[in-house]
């Protein structure tokens, strides 16, 4: 970054030159006074709503979807302003590619929001349903299986003991442990 000292020095010299000229030339001094007065009397500019202010007034689309259902939710979204819909898309992070930011059609934005929320809500449900359909319970009925049985695919009743885990190194395809090239002799104890 450039040093600020040369710029400060330049601005001070410029102010000194303006003061010298204003003291020698009354016409220049009058123009300078008029310029400074107009600067002080200038109306304050209104700032545009910042994203934080906009977020405070944004509707909760998840709540509205739950209250209204899909069809009424889409109709409700179409009644919202385009800027509000774009702000909802940004807040919910529905458009990672930023393609909807160029759209000006409220109907298209409303459908984009509704489809995005519906996709998020159903994400993963295909796998949950598939597990429920394929894991029969002890009663033989699909969907009646306990949660542990669905997640592991193995019954959890007391008749099945869990496998014991040993400290030995895993065996290779010939049955030998990885640390040894020779198979254990028939009378010798196995190394553990």
C-alpha positions as CSV (number, residue, x, y, z in Angstrom):
1,X,0.0,0.0,0.0
2,X,1.2,3.4,-0.8
3,X,2.3,5.8,1.9
4,X,-0.3,8.4,2.9
5,X,2.3,11.0,3.8
6,X,2.8,12.3,0.2
7,X,-0.9,12.6,-0.3
8,X,-1.4,14.5,3.0
9,X,1.5,16.8,2.1
10,X,-0.1,17.5,-1.4
11,X,-3.5,18.3,0.1
12,X,-2.0,20.7,2.7
13,X,-0.1,22.5,-0.1
14,X,-3.3,22.7,-2.1
15,X,-5.2,24.2,0.8
16,X,-2.4,26.7,1.4
17,X,-2.6,27.7,-2.2
18,X,-6.4,28.2,-2.1
19,X,-6.0,30.3,1.1
20,X,-3.4,32.5,-0.6
21,X,-5.5,33.0,-3.6
22,X,-8.6,33.8,-1.6
23,X,-6.7,36.4,0.5
24,X,-5.5,38.1,-2.7
25,X,-8.6,37.8,-4.9
26,X,-12.0,38.8,-3.3
27,X,-14.0,37.4,-6.2
28,X,-12.3,34.0,-5.7
29,X,-13.0,34.2,-2.0
30,X,-16.7,34.8,-2.7
31,X,-16.9,31.8,-5.0
32,X,-15.2,29.7,-2.4
33,X,-17.7,30.8,0.4
34,X,-20.6,30.1,-1.9
35,X,-19.3,26.7,-2.7
36,X,-18.8,25.9,1.0
37,X,-22.3,27.1,1.9
38,X,-23.9,25.0,-0.7
39,X,-22.0,21.9,0.5
40,X,-23.1,22.5,4.1
41,X,-26.8,23.0,3.1
42,X,-26.9,20.0,0.8
43,X,-29.8,17.6,1.8
44,X,-28.8,14.3,3.3
45,X,-29.1,11.5,0.8
46,X,-31.3,8.6,1.7
47,X,-29.6,5.3,1.8
48,X,-31.1,2.3,0.1
49,X,-32.3,-0.5,2.3
50,X,-29.4,-2.5,3.4
51,X,-29.6,-6.3,3.2
52,X,-30.0,-6.4,7.0
53,X,-33.0,-4.1,6.9
54,X,-34.5,-6.1,4.0
55,X,-34.1,-9.4,5.9
56,X,-36.0,-8.1,8.8
57,X,-39.1,-7.7,6.7
58,X,-38.7,-10.9,4.6
59,X,-41.5,-13.4,5.1
60,X,-40.7,-16.9,6.6
61,X,-41.2,-19.0,3.5
62,X,-40.9,-22.3,5.4
63,X,-43.7,-21.3,7.7
64,X,-45.9,-20.1,4.9
65,X,-45.4,-23.3,2.9
66,X,-46.4,-25.4,6.0
67,X,-49.5,-23.2,6.6
68,X,-50.7,-22.9,3.0
69,X,-49.7,-26.1,1.1
70,X,-48.0,-26.2,-2.2
71,X,-50.6,-24.7,-4.5
72,X,-51.7,-21.8,-2.2
73,X,-48.0,-21.1,-1.4
74,X,-47.2,-20.6,-5.1
75,X,-50.1,-18.2,-5.4
76,X,-49.0,-16.3,-2.3
77,X,-45.4,-16.1,-3.6
78,X,-46.7,-14.6,-6.9
79,X,-48.3,-11.8,-4.9
80,X,-44.9,-10.8,-3.5
81,X,-42.6,-8.1,-5.0
82,X,-39.8,-9.2,-7.3
83,X,-37.2,-7.7,-5.0
84,X,-38.6,-9.6,-2.1
85,X,-38.5,-12.8,-4.0
86,X,-34.9,-12.2,-5.0
87,X,-34.0,-11.4,-1.4
88,X,-35.7,-14.7,-0.2
89,X,-33.7,-16.6,-2.8
90,X,-30.5,-15.0,-1.5
91,X,-31.3,-15.6,2.2
92,X,-32.3,-19.2,1.6
93,X,-29.3,-19.7,-0.7
94,X,-31.5,-21.4,-3.3
95,X,-29.5,-20.1,-6.3
96,X,-25.8,-21.0,-5.9
97,X,-25.2,-20.4,-9.7
98,X,-26.7,-16.9,-9.4
99,X,-28.9,-17.3,-12.5
100,X,-32.1,-16.2,-10.9
101,X,-30.6,-12.8,-10.0
102,X,-31.1,-11.8,-13.7
103,X,-34.7,-12.8,-13.8
104,X,-37.4,-10.1,-13.7
105,X,-40.5,-12.3,-13.9
106,X,-42.2,-12.7,-10.5
107,X,-43.9,-15.9,-11.6
108,X,-40.7,-17.5,-12.6
109,X,-39.0,-16.5,-9.3
110,X,-42.0,-17.8,-7.3
111,X,-41.9,-21.2,-9.0
112,X,-38.1,-21.3,-8.5
113,X,-38.5,-20.7,-4.7
114,X,-41.3,-23.2,-4.4
115,X,-39.4,-25.9,-6.3
116,X,-36.3,-25.2,-4.4
117,X,-38.0,-25.5,-1.0
118,X,-39.8,-28.7,-2.1
119,X,-36.5,-30.2,-3.2
120,X,-34.9,-29.4,0.1
121,X,-37.7,-30.9,2.0
122,X,-37.7,-34.2,0.0
123,X,-33.9,-34.5,0.0
124,X,-32.9,-37.9,1.4
125,X,-36.5,-39.2,1.6
126,X,-35.9,-41.6,-1.3
127,X,-33.3,-43.4,0.8
128,X,-35.5,-43.5,3.9
129,X,-38.4,-44.9,2.0
130,X,-36.2,-47.5,0.3
131,X,-34.9,-48.7,3.6
132,X,-38.4,-49.0,5.0
133,X,-39.5,-51.0,2.0
134,X,-36.6,-53.4,1.9
135,X,-36.1,-54.2,5.6
136,X,-38.7,-56.7,6.8
137,X,-39.2,-56.9,10.6
138,X,-39.4,-60.0,12.6
139,X,-43.2,-60.0,12.0
140,X,-42.4,-60.2,8.3
141,X,-44.2,-56.9,7.5
142,X,-42.3,-54.2,5.6
143,X,-42.0,-51.0,7.6
144,X,-42.5,-52.6,11.0
145,X,-38.8,-53.1,11.7
146,X,-37.2,-51.5,14.6
147,X,-34.8,-48.5,13.9
148,X,-31.6,-50.5,14.6
149,X,-32.7,-53.3,12.3
150,X,-33.3,-50.8,9.5
151,X,-30.1,-49.0,9.8
152,X,-27.8,-52.0,10.1
153,X,-29.9,-54.6,8.3
154,X,-29.2,-57.1,11.1
155,X,-31.5,-58.1,13.9
156,X,-30.6,-56.9,17.3
157,X,-32.2,-59.6,19.4
158,X,-30.2,-61.4,22.1
159,X,-29.8,-64.6,20.0
160,X,-27.1,-63.0,17.9
161,X,-23.9,-62.1,19.6
162,X,-21.8,-59.3,18.2
163,X,-18.6,-60.3,16.6
164,X,-15.5,-60.2,18.8
165,X,-12.8,-57.8,17.7
166,X,-9.3,-59.1,18.3
167,X,-6.0,-57.3,18.6
168,X,-4.4,-59.4,15.9
169,X,-3.6,-58.0,12.5
170,X,-6.1,-58.9,9.7
171,X,-5.4,-62.1,7.8
172,X,-4.5,-62.1,4.2
173,X,-6.2,-64.3,1.6
174,X,-4.2,-67.4,2.6
175,X,-5.3,-67.0,6.3
176,X,-1.9,-65.8,7.5
177,X,-1.7,-62.7,9.5
178,X,0.1,-59.8,7.7
179,X,3.1,-59.7,10.1
180,X,4.2,-63.3,9.3
181,X,5.2,-65.0,6.0
182,X,5.0,-68.5,7.5
183,X,1.8,-70.2,8.6
184,X,1.8,-71.2,12.3
185,X,3.1,-74.7,13.0
186,X,0.5,-77.2,14.0
187,X,1.6,-77.5,17.7
188,X,2.7,-73.9,18.3
189,X,0.5,-71.2,19.8
190,X,-0.8,-68.5,17.6
191,X,0.9,-65.1,18.0
192,X,-1.4,-62.4,19.1
